[in-house]
């Protein structure tokens, strides 16, 4: 990445974006696990972790 004096986003913004992405992945896994428990999805070959 290039370094400039007038960056639009800094390291804190990037860490925040990664944190939000990880929370989104956790939410998606929880929702898929709920659907599996309700019988809307088969368990498949893999367990959700």
Secondary structure in CASP SS format (residue, H / E / C, confidence):
PFRMAT SS
TARGET T0000
AUTHOR 0000-0000-0000
METHOD secondary structure of the structure
MODEL  1
X C 1.00
X C 1.00
X C 1.00
X C 1.00
X C 1.00
X C 1.00
X C 1.00
X C 1.00
X C 1.00
X C 1.00
X H 1.00
X H 1.00
X H 1.00
X H 1.00
X H 1.00
X H 1.00
X H 1.00
X H 1.00
X H 1.00
X H 1.00
X H 1.00
X H 1.00
X H 1.00
X H 1.00
X H 1.00
X H 1.00
X H 1.00
X H 1.00
X H 1.00
X H 1.00
X H 1.00
X H 1.00
X H 1.00
X H 1.00
X H 1.00
X H 1.00
X H 1.00
X C 1.00
X C 1.00
X C 1.00
X C 1.00
X C 1.00
X C 1.00
X C 1.00
X C 1.00
X C 1.00
X C 1.00
X C 1.00
X C 1.00
END
